Amino acid sequence: MTPHPDFETLEFLTSFPLGAFQMDILTVDDLDEDFREVTRSADVLRGLFGPTWPDGLTRSYNATDLHWHHREFTAKRSFAWVIRDAETTYLGCAYFSPDMGKRGSGLATYWIVDRPDRRALLAEFGPLYTGWLTRKLPSDYKLRVQSNASL
């Protein structure tokens, strides 16, 4: 698998602090937490990745998906991180992917688990994440952003 042309020369860290958050590459090692939090947070995720996701998500399919995210990351095709707090609590995920078949544009997506301070965490994380991506990308890159803030 070859890198996406937009990402050939860019380096995205697998683990780094981002403000009060810790970002770590999303891998199958995160399966138990990821599956638990995705299914527990279904009501605030439905519509983010299609009209019914994550309804019907199985642990097996989630494992396959996490393997794919890891492979895409290492191949510089797309990127996915777990968002954690300072106590290493799983808060959600952040993704960055190019528009398929195009150059110079892509989508940043992030979500926070269903918890009372979810919207506050989204409001804090969003500008940090999009600012970090913007600084890494060429100045003319067209970055779209979506989150589960309105779900």
N, C-alpha and C positions, 0 to 999 in steps of 0.2 A: 504494500500500500504506500503510495507516494504522498508527500505533504501537499496540502492545498497550496496553490501558488502564492496566495496572500500571506501564508504563514511560514514559508520555507526559511526565511532568515530571522523570524521572531522566536524568542524563547519565552515560554510560559512556565513559571515555576510550579512544581508539584506540591509545594508546601510553603506558605508564607503568611505573615500577619497582615491584616487589613483593618486598620483602626483597632477597635475592640474585638474584632473577629479573627478567627484562624481559618485559613483556607487550606484544604488538603485534597489532593487528587481523589476522585471518586473511583473506587475499585470494588471488586467482589469482597474484599475484606470488610466492607461497610454493609454487607447484605443484611445482617440481622437488624441493625439500627435503621437502615434505609427502608426496608420492607415494613417494619413496624411503624415508622413515622409517616410514610406515604399512605399506608392503609388507614392509620388513625386520623390523618389529616385530609381524607378524601373530600370532605365537604368544602374545604378551602383550596383544593387543587383542581377540582372538576372544572374543565373548560380551559385550563392553562395549556395543555398539550392535546387538545381535541375535546369534543363535546362530552365524552364519557370517561376519559382517563382520570383516575386510576381504577375505575370500576372493573372488576374481574381480574385484576392483576394477581398473578400467582407468585409464590416465592421463586419457583423455577424460572419463570419468565423474567422476573426482576434480576436474578443472577445472570442470565444471558445478557440483559440490558447493561448491567454493570461491567461485565467483561467487554462488551462492545464500546462503552464509554472509555474504558481504560485503553483499549486498542486504538481508538480514534485519537486519544490524547497523545499516546506515544508516537503515532504516525503524523502528528500535527495536522489532523483533519478537522477536529473539533475538540472542545475542552470542557471538562466537568469537574467541579470541586464540591466537597462537603463544606458547609458553613458551620463552624463551631464557635462557641463562646470561650472565654478565658478558662472556664472549668472543663473544657472539652465536651460540653453538652452538644449533641447533634441539633442544629437549628434548622437546617434545610440544605438546599443545593443551589449552585450557580453554574450556568452553562454559557458557552460562547461558540457559535457556529457560523460559518460563512453561508451566504445564500448559494444554494446549489447551482452549479453551472455558470456562476458569475464571479467577477473579481470586484473588490473594493466595497463590498457591503456584507453585512451580517446581522445576526440577532444575538443579543444578550438576554438571557432569561434567568430569573432567580425566584426562589420561593422560600417561605419560612413556615415551619410547622404550625399547626393549630394550637395556639396557646394565648392567654389573655393579652400579652404584650406584643403579639404578632405584628400589628400595624406599626407600632413604634419601632420594632426591630427592622421592619421593611423600610421605614422612612430613614433610619440611620444607615442601613446597609446599602441601599440603592445608590445614593450619590457616591459613596466610597467605591463601589464596584464599577459603576459606569465611568467614574473619573479615572480609576486605575486603568481600565481598558482603553479609554480615550488617549491617555498618555502613551500607551504601548503601540497604538495603531497609527498608520499614516494620517496626516492631518485631513486628507480628503476622504477618509473612510466613512461610509454611511452606516452608522450603527443605530439599529432599532433596539428598543428595550421593552421587555414585558415582565410582569411579575404577578403574584397572586394577591396584590394589594386590594384589588377591587372584587375579589371572589369571596 
